[in-house]
Amino acid sequence: MAGRPLIALDIGSSTLRALVGTVPGGVLGMASAPLCYVNTEGSGPLAREFEPDRLFARAGELVAEALEQGQLKGPQVAAIGVTSQRQGSVFLDGNGRELYAGPNTDLRAAMEGAVIDEEMGAEVYRVTGRLPSLMFTPARLRWFHRHRPSAYDRMSHVLAIAGWMAYRMTGIMCCEPSLAGEVGLLDVASRERCTGLFERLGIAPSLFPPLVEAGTQVGGLRADVARSWGLPAGTPVTLAGPDTQSGLVGMGAVTPGMTGLVAGWSCSLQTVTAGPRWDEKKRTWVGLMPTKAGWVAESNMGDGGNAYDWLVNTVVCDQDSFERAESMASEAAPGAGGTMAFLGPGPGSMPSAGLRQGGFVFYTPLSFQRVSKGQLLRAALENIAYSARGNLETLGEVTGQDAEAVHLGGGLSRSTTFCTLLANVLGREVHCSVLPEVSTWGALLSAATCAGEYSSLDEAARDGHLRYHAFAPSPADSAEYLEHYQRWRETYHAIQEVA
């Protein structure tokens, strides 16, 4: 028997999504819209912000649209779960109004982050489990202190994006622990605020709200928001944790030893661990699961989905771009006729990220072999798969765990070609979720826990996770791809050396 309808809100890197569904059961309605960012005057070329009032209003419109698709009425909804992109944060003044709302792509604090890493990088990594600091909230706070002192002096609260959305919905300020970890504001070993580090960074601990576990009710929907969204006042709202870990929850990959790849705008490989696993070389991140299962070790591949979308829109460029691209890529042979792509993802992980050379490498002269669109597209998918293998090898080295299978979700999981070649490149099964929006489904499972349909988020992930299709590797294709992978890796390093 399906439970009462639930709502999940997912504020991703490129898309805002509202899903209405039941657990067990499935999706009853889903609506989405692209996220729009602006560059505020005087903030520098790397700065990005979103308009909070516009985003919040759009969330309400998408909720109404999803309810209409499901032919549901607001009073039927049992709870709302909220997840969001990682590294994004919102700064509020004493009246609860936004001074700043920045996504994960806001890199204005590059200089401030470099200074933090030079002064105390080893301590920052040991406490927060992540580098480089330019991506995280402490560096952004330093930027405001330096460049916007009047705004900094009026700052009263710092929230993760999902926490901000929940605050606008309920009037209650809080943060979920794994979300706090993703913005660099948590001691990942103790799962508590890193007040000692705050003091050394010159940050007031009073800026940060209390921690509330995922699946626990934050508060009830405010009356004015409820009227606008067509929902009952007091509808329970809960935080679901960051989108990547929510994706693991949605796929049921919550037991230590399990590995998931959420391949959306960015591509993140995470292995669930029973305790925190630091890397002496600082190649991987240490994060928390929103469940009680423990921690994650992460090797972040960067904007793989974003790079592939760019290529699809450039090469295909019509209404059915993704489907056309899938058809073209599937017709190209493994190895893409010797064509290799270097479009963002590499064998290294996010801590070593930065501007680097990329593009395509193929045989010339073109009179010998003219490279097809399908070969370019397949090479781009192979680029992401090769990066996944390199990063998975790093995770295995750091955790001492060898994943028997990799759970796959996100927009790239729609590509059967990618699922097939990923299994062959990795040499292990790929469990591809039947619903690409795994992070949104994870937020729905948090809502189900909040509504009392499960005793814990662990139980919800175990019993309510999405089904998957298993893609098994072909021994012959895996052997061929091992040669392609080694050649791609050698070429990648050679390009970086001569750039």
C-alpha positions as CSV (number, residue, x, y, z in Angstrom):
1,M,0.0,0.0,0.0
2,A,1.4,3.4,-1.0
3,G,1.5,6.0,1.7
4,R,0.3,9.6,1.6
5,P,1.7,11.9,-1.2
6,L,5.0,13.6,-0.3
7,I,6.9,16.5,-1.9
8,A,10.6,16.7,-2.6
9,L,12.4,20.0,-3.5
10,D,15.8,19.7,-5.2
11,I,17.9,22.8,-5.7
12,G,20.6,21.4,-8.0
13,S,23.5,23.1,-9.7
14,S,21.6,23.7,-13.0
15,T,18.0,22.7,-12.2
16,L,15.3,23.4,-9.6
17,R,13.0,20.4,-9.3
18,A,9.8,19.6,-7.5
19,L,8.6,16.0,-7.3
20,V,5.4,14.6,-5.8
21,G,5.2,10.9,-5.1
22,T,4.5,8.1,-2.7
23,V,6.8,5.5,-1.1
24,P,6.3,2.8,-2.0
25,G,4.6,3.7,-5.2
26,G,6.5,6.1,-7.4
27,V,6.4,9.5,-9.1
28,L,3.0,11.1,-9.4
29,G,4.1,14.5,-10.8
30,M,7.4,16.2,-11.4
31,A,8.3,19.7,-12.7
32,S,11.6,21.5,-13.2
33,A,13.1,24.8,-14.3
34,P,16.7,25.9,-15.1
35,L,18.5,27.8,-12.4
36,C,19.6,31.3,-13.4
37,Y,22.7,33.0,-11.9
38,V,23.8,36.6,-12.1
39,N,27.1,38.3,-11.7
40,T,26.7,41.2,-9.4
41,E,28.5,44.4,-10.2
42,G,31.9,44.8,-8.6
43,S,32.2,41.2,-7.4
44,G,34.7,40.0,-10.0
45,P,34.4,37.7,-13.1
46,L,34.3,34.5,-11.1
47,A,31.3,35.6,-8.9
48,R,27.9,34.0,-9.2
49,E,24.7,34.6,-7.3
50,F,21.1,33.7,-7.5
51,E,18.1,35.9,-6.8
52,P,16.5,34.4,-3.7
53,D,13.0,35.9,-4.1
54,R,12.8,34.7,-7.7
55,L,14.0,31.2,-6.8
56,F,11.6,30.8,-3.9
57,A,8.7,31.9,-6.0
58,R,9.7,29.5,-8.7
59,A,9.8,26.7,-6.2
60,G,6.2,27.3,-5.3
61,E,5.1,27.4,-8.9
62,L,6.8,24.0,-9.6
63,V,5.2,22.5,-6.5
64,A,1.8,23.6,-7.9
65,E,2.6,22.2,-11.3
66,A,3.7,18.8,-9.9
67,L,0.6,18.6,-7.8
68,E,-1.5,19.3,-10.8
69,Q,0.2,16.6,-12.8
70,G,-0.6,14.1,-10.1
71,Q,-4.2,15.4,-9.9
72,L,-3.6,16.0,-6.2
73,K,-4.8,18.5,-3.7
74,G,-2.5,20.2,-1.2
75,P,-4.2,18.8,1.9
76,Q,-3.2,15.3,0.8
77,V,0.5,16.1,1.2
78,A,2.1,14.5,4.3
79,A,5.5,16.2,4.4
80,I,8.1,18.1,2.3
81,G,11.8,17.1,2.0
82,V,14.5,19.6,0.8
83,T,17.9,18.9,-0.7
84,S,20.3,21.2,-2.5
85,Q,23.6,21.5,-4.3
86,R,26.7,21.4,-2.1
87,Q,29.1,24.3,-1.4
88,G,26.4,26.9,-1.9
89,S,25.4,29.2,1.0
90,V,23.2,32.1,1.9
91,F,24.1,35.0,4.3
92,L,21.3,36.7,6.2
93,D,21.1,39.9,8.2
94,G,19.5,40.4,11.6
95,N,16.0,40.7,10.0
96,G,16.4,37.4,8.2
97,R,16.9,39.1,4.8
98,E,19.4,37.8,2.3
99,L,22.7,39.7,2.0
100,Y,24.1,37.1,-0.4
101,A,22.9,33.9,-2.1
102,G,25.7,32.1,-3.8
103,P,25.8,28.7,-5.6
104,N,28.6,26.1,-5.7
105,T,30.0,27.8,-8.9
106,D,30.7,31.1,-7.1
107,L,34.5,31.3,-7.1
108,R,34.9,34.9,-6.0
109,A,36.9,33.9,-3.0
110,A,39.8,32.2,-4.9
111,M,42.4,34.5,-3.4
112,E,41.0,34.3,0.1
113,G,40.9,30.5,-0.2
114,A,44.5,30.3,-1.3
115,V,45.6,32.3,1.7
116,I,43.7,30.0,4.1
117,D,45.3,26.9,2.5
118,E,48.7,28.5,2.7
119,E,48.3,29.4,6.3
120,M,46.5,26.3,7.6
121,G,45.6,24.0,4.8
122,A,46.6,20.8,6.7
123,E,44.4,21.7,9.7
124,V,41.5,22.7,7.4
125,Y,41.7,19.3,5.7
126,R,42.1,17.4,9.0
127,V,39.0,19.1,10.5
128,T,36.6,19.7,7.6
129,G,37.8,16.9,5.3
130,R,38.0,19.1,2.2
131,L,40.2,21.4,0.1
132,P,40.7,23.7,-1.7
133,S,39.2,26.3,0.5
134,L,38.2,28.7,-2.3
135,M,35.1,26.6,-2.8
136,F,33.8,26.8,0.7
137,T,32.0,29.2,3.1
138,P,34.9,30.3,5.3
139,A,36.7,31.7,2.2
140,R,33.5,33.5,1.1
141,L,33.1,35.0,4.6
142,R,36.7,36.4,4.3
143,W,35.9,37.8,0.9
144,F,32.9,39.7,2.4
145,H,35.0,40.9,5.3
146,R,37.5,42.3,2.8
147,H,35.4,43.6,0.0
148,R,31.9,44.2,1.5
149,P,32.6,45.2,5.1
150,S,29.2,46.9,5.6
151,A,27.4,43.7,4.6
152,Y,29.8,41.6,6.7
153,D,29.0,43.7,9.8
154,R,25.3,43.2,9.3
155,M,25.6,39.5,8.9
156,S,23.7,37.5,11.4
157,H,23.2,33.9,10.0
158,V,24.9,31.6,7.5
159,L,22.9,28.8,6.0
160,A,23.4,26.1,3.4
161,I,21.0,26.5,0.4
162,A,18.6,23.8,1.5
163,G,18.6,25.2,5.0
164,W,17.8,28.6,3.6
165,M,14.9,27.2,1.6
166,A,13.6,25.5,4.7
167,Y,13.9,28.7,6.6
168,R,11.9,30.6,4.0
169,M,9.2,27.8,4.2
170,T,9.0,27.5,8.0
171,G,10.7,30.6,9.7
172,I,13.1,28.2,11.5
173,M,16.9,28.4,11.0
174,C,18.8,25.1,11.2
175,C,21.2,23.0,9.2
176,E,21.6,19.2,8.6
177,P,25.0,17.8,9.6
178,S,26.0,16.4,6.2
179,L,25.0,19.7,4.6
180,A,27.1,21.6,7.1
181,G,30.0,19.4,6.2
182,E,29.7,20.1,2.5
183,V,30.0,23.9,3.0
184,G,33.2,23.4,5.1
185,L,31.5,24.2,8.5
186,L,31.8,21.0,10.4
187,D,34.3,18.8,12.2
188,V,33.6,15.7,10.2
189,A,35.1,13.3,12.8
190,S,33.0,14.5,15.7
191,R,30.0,15.5,13.5
192,E,29.8,18.8,15.4
193,R,30.6,22.5,14.6
194,C,34.3,23.1,14.3
195,T,34.4,26.0,16.8
196,G,38.1,25.9,17.3
197,L,38.8,26.3,13.6
198,F,36.2,29.1,13.5
199,E,38.2,31.0,16.1
200,R,41.5,30.6,14.2
201,L,39.7,31.7,11.0
202,G,38.2,34.7,12.8
203,I,34.6,33.5,12.2
204,A,32.0,34.0,14.9
205,P,30.4,30.6,15.8
206,S,27.1,32.5,16.5
207,L,26.6,32.8,12.7
208,F,25.7,29.1,12.4
209,P,22.3,27.7,13.4
210,P,21.6,24.4,15.3
211,L,22.1,21.0,13.6
212,V,19.0,18.9,12.9
213,E,19.2,15.3,11.6
214,A,17.8,14.5,8.1
215,G,14.2,13.2,8.2
216,T,13.5,15.1,11.4
217,Q,10.8,17.8,11.2
218,V,12.3,21.3,11.0
219,G,9.0,23.1,11.4
220,G,5.6,23.5,9.7
221,L,4.9,25.4,6.5
222,R,4.2,29.1,7.2
223,A,0.6,30.3,6.6
224,D,1.6,32.8,4.0
225,V,3.7,30.3,2.1
226,A,1.0,27.7,2.4
227,R,-1.6,30.0,0.8
228,S,0.7,30.8,-2.0
229,W,1.7,27.2,-2.7
230,G,-1.7,25.7,-2.3
231,L,-0.7,23.6,0.7
232,P,-2.0,23.4,4.3
233,A,-0.3,25.6,6.9
234,G,1.8,23.5,9.2
235,T,2.7,20.9,6.6
236,P,5.9,19.2,8.0
237,V,9.2,20.3,6.4
238,T,12.5,18.4,6.7
239,L,16.0,18.7,5.4
240,A,17.4,15.8,3.4
241,G,21.1,16.5,3.3
242,P,23.2,17.4,0.3
243,D,22.2,16.4,-3.2
244,T,24.9,13.8,-3.8
245,Q,24.5,12.0,-0.5
246,S,20.7,12.2,-1.0
247,G,21.4,10.5,-4.3
248,L,23.0,7.6,-2.5
249,V,20.0,7.4,-0.2
250,G,17.7,7.4,-3.2
251,M,19.7,4.5,-4.8
252,G,19.9,2.6,-1.5
253,A,23.7,2.8,-1.4
254,V,24.0,3.5,2.3
255,T,25.9,0.5,3.6
256,P,29.6,0.8,4.2
257,G,31.5,-0.5,1.2
258,M,28.8,0.6,-1.3
259,T,29.8,3.1,-4.0
260,G,27.7,5.5,-6.0
261,L,28.3,7.8,-8.9
262,V,25.8,10.7,-9.2
263,A,26.5,11.9,-12.7
264,G,24.6,15.1,-13.2
265,W,25.9,18.6,-13.8
266,S,28.9,17.5,-11.9
267,C,30.0,13.9,-11.3
268,S,30.8,12.7,-7.8
269,L,32.0,9.3,-6.8
270,Q,31.4,8.4,-3.1
271,T,32.1,5.3,-1.1
272,V,30.3,4.8,2.1
273,T,32.6,4.1,5.1
274,A,32.1,3.2,8.7
275,G,34.5,5.9,9.8
276,P,36.2,9.0,8.3
277,R,38.9,8.2,5.8
278,W,41.5,10.9,5.2
279,D,44.0,10.8,2.4
280,E,47.6,11.6,3.2
281,K,47.9,13.2,-0.3
282,K,44.6,15.1,0.2
283,R,43.1,13.9,-3.1
284,T,39.8,12.9,-1.6
285,W,37.1,14.6,0.5
286,V,35.7,13.3,3.8
287,G,31.9,13.8,4.2
288,L,29.0,12.6,6.2
289,M,26.0,10.5,5.2
290,P,22.6,11.9,6.2
291,T,21.8,8.4,7.5
292,K,23.3,6.9,10.6
293,A,25.5,4.7,8.3
294,G,28.5,6.9,8.8
295,W,30.7,8.8,6.4
296,V,31.7,9.0,2.7
297,A,35.0,9.2,1.0
298,E,34.6,11.2,-2.2
299,S,36.6,11.6,-5.3
300,N,35.0,14.5,-7.2
301,M,35.3,14.5,-11.0
302,G,34.0,18.0,-11.7
303,D,31.5,19.1,-14.3
304,G,31.2,16.0,-16.4
305,G,27.5,16.3,-17.2
306,N,27.8,20.0,-17.9
307,A,30.6,19.4,-20.4
308,Y,28.7,16.7,-22.1
309,D,25.6,18.9,-22.4
310,W,27.7,21.6,-24.0
311,L,29.0,19.2,-26.5
312,V,25.5,17.8,-27.3
313,N,24.1,21.2,-27.8
314,T,27.0,22.2,-29.9
315,V,27.1,19.1,-32.1
316,V,23.5,18.1,-32.4
317,C,21.5,21.3,-31.5
318,D,17.8,20.4,-32.1
319,Q,14.8,19.6,-30.0
320,D,15.7,15.9,-29.5
321,S,19.4,16.6,-28.9
322,F,20.0,14.0,-26.1
323,E,18.2,11.2,-28.0
324,R,20.0,12.1,-31.3
325,A,23.3,12.2,-29.5
326,E,22.6,8.8,-27.8
327,S,21.9,7.3,-31.2
328,M,25.1,8.7,-32.8
329,A,27.3,7.7,-29.8
330,S,26.0,4.2,-29.8
331,E,26.9,3.7,-33.4
332,A,30.6,4.6,-32.8
333,A,32.9,1.7,-31.9
334,P,34.6,1.4,-28.5
335,G,37.6,3.7,-28.5
336,A,35.8,6.1,-30.8
337,G,38.1,5.4,-33.7
338,G,41.1,6.7,-31.8
339,T,39.4,10.0,-30.8
340,M,40.0,11.0,-27.2
341,A,38.2,13.8,-25.3
342,F,39.5,15.9,-22.5
343,L,36.5,18.0,-21.5
344,G,36.8,18.6,-17.8
345,P,36.9,15.3,-16.0
346,G,40.4,13.9,-15.6
347,P,42.0,11.0,-13.6
348,G,42.5,13.4,-10.7
349,S,39.9,14.7,-8.2
350,M,38.6,18.1,-7.2
351,P,41.4,19.2,-4.9
352,S,43.7,19.3,-7.9
353,A,41.1,21.0,-10.1
354,G,41.8,24.3,-11.9
355,L,42.1,25.7,-15.3
356,R,43.9,23.2,-17.6
357,Q,44.2,22.4,-21.3
358,G,41.5,20.2,-22.9
359,G,39.7,19.4,-26.1
360,F,39.9,16.5,-28.5
361,V,42.8,14.5,-29.8
362,F,42.4,12.4,-33.0
363,Y,44.4,11.1,-35.9
364,T,45.3,13.3,-38.8
365,P,45.4,14.0,-41.7
366,L,41.6,14.1,-41.9
367,S,41.8,12.8,-45.4
368,F,42.8,9.5,-43.9
369,Q,39.8,9.4,-41.4
370,R,37.2,12.1,-41.0
371,V,36.0,12.1,-37.4
372,S,32.3,11.7,-37.1
373,K,29.9,13.5,-34.7
374,G,29.2,10.1,-33.1
375,Q,32.9,9.5,-32.4
376,L,33.2,12.9,-30.7
377,L,30.1,12.2,-28.6
378,R,31.3,8.7,-27.7
379,A,34.8,10.0,-26.8
380,A,33.2,12.5,-24.5
381,L,31.2,9.7,-22.7
382,E,34.4,7.6,-22.5
383,N,36.2,10.6,-21.1
384,I,33.8,10.6,-18.1
385,A,34.0,6.8,-17.8
386,Y,37.9,6.9,-17.8
387,S,37.8,9.7,-15.2
388,A,35.4,7.5,-13.1
389,R,37.9,4.6,-13.3
390,G,40.8,6.8,-12.2
391,N,38.9,8.3,-9.3
392,L,37.6,4.9,-8.3
393,E,41.1,3.6,-8.1
394,T,42.0,6.5,-5.8
395,L,39.0,5.8,-3.6
396,G,40.0,2.2,-3.3
397,E,43.5,3.2,-2.3
398,V,42.2,5.6,0.4
399,T,39.4,3.4,1.8
400,G,40.9,0.0,1.4
401,Q,37.5,-1.0,-0.1
402,D,37.0,-2.4,-3.6
403,A,33.5,-1.8,-4.9
404,E,31.8,-4.9,-6.3
405,A,29.4,-2.7,-8.2
406,V,28.8,1.1,-8.8
407,H,25.3,2.6,-8.4
408,L,24.6,5.2,-11.0
409,G,22.1,8.0,-11.1
410,G,21.9,11.5,-12.5
411,G,21.2,12.8,-16.0
412,L,23.9,10.8,-17.7
413,S,22.3,7.6,-16.4
414,R,19.6,8.1,-19.1
415,S,22.3,7.1,-21.7
416,T,22.3,3.3,-22.2
417,T,25.5,3.8,-24.1
418,F,27.2,5.4,-21.1
419,C,25.9,2.7,-18.7
420,T,27.3,0.0,-21.0
421,L,30.7,1.5,-21.6
422,L,31.0,2.5,-17.9
423,A,30.6,-1.1,-16.9
424,N,33.2,-2.2,-19.4
425,V,35.7,0.6,-18.4
426,L,35.3,-0.1,-14.7
427,G,35.3,-3.9,-15.2
428,R,32.4,-4.3,-12.7
429,E,28.6,-4.1,-12.7
430,V,26.9,-0.8,-13.0
431,H,23.4,-0.5,-11.3
432,C,21.6,2.2,-13.2
433,S,18.7,3.7,-11.4
434,V,15.3,3.5,-13.2
435,L,14.8,7.2,-12.2
436,P,17.7,9.5,-13.1
437,E,16.6,12.0,-10.4
438,V,18.1,10.0,-7.6
439,S,18.8,13.0,-5.4
440,T,15.2,14.2,-5.6
441,W,14.0,10.7,-4.7
442,G,16.4,10.7,-1.7
443,A,14.7,14.0,-0.5
444,L,11.4,12.2,-0.9
445,L,12.6,9.4,1.4
446,S,13.5,12.0,4.0
447,A,10.0,13.4,3.7
448,A,8.6,9.9,4.2
449,T,10.7,9.5,7.3
450,C,9.5,12.9,8.6
451,A,5.9,11.8,7.9
452,G,6.4,8.7,10.1
453,E,6.2,6.1,7.3
454,Y,9.7,4.8,8.3
455,S,11.3,4.7,11.7
456,S,14.6,6.2,10.3
457,L,16.2,7.4,7.0
458,D,18.3,4.2,7.0
459,E,15.1,2.1,6.9
460,A,13.6,4.4,4.2
461,A,16.8,4.0,2.1
462,R,16.8,0.2,2.6
463,D,13.1,-0.4,1.8
464,G,12.1,2.6,-0.4
465,H,15.1,3.0,-2.7
466,L,14.7,3.1,-6.4
467,R,15.0,-0.1,-8.5
468,Y,17.8,-0.4,-11.0
469,H,18.9,-2.1,-14.2
470,A,22.2,-4.0,-13.9
471,F,24.8,-3.6,-16.7
472,A,27.4,-6.3,-16.5
473,P,30.9,-5.9,-18.1
474,S,31.9,-7.9,-21.2
475,P,35.3,-9.5,-20.6
476,A,36.4,-8.8,-24.2
477,D,35.2,-5.2,-24.2
478,S,36.8,-4.6,-20.7
479,A,40.1,-5.9,-22.0
480,E,39.9,-3.6,-25.0
481,Y,38.9,-0.6,-22.8
482,L,41.9,-1.2,-20.5
483,E,44.2,-0.4,-23.4
484,H,42.1,2.7,-24.4
485,Y,42.1,3.9,-20.8
486,Q,45.8,3.6,-20.4
487,R,46.4,5.5,-23.6
488,W,43.9,8.2,-22.6
489,R,45.5,8.6,-19.2
490,E,49.0,8.9,-20.7
491,T,47.8,11.5,-23.2
492,Y,46.0,13.5,-20.5
493,H,49.3,13.9,-18.5
494,A,51.3,14.6,-21.6
495,I,48.9,17.5,-22.5
496,Q,49.2,19.0,-19.0
497,E,53.0,18.8,-19.2
498,V,53.3,20.8,-22.5
499,A,50.5,23.3,-21.7
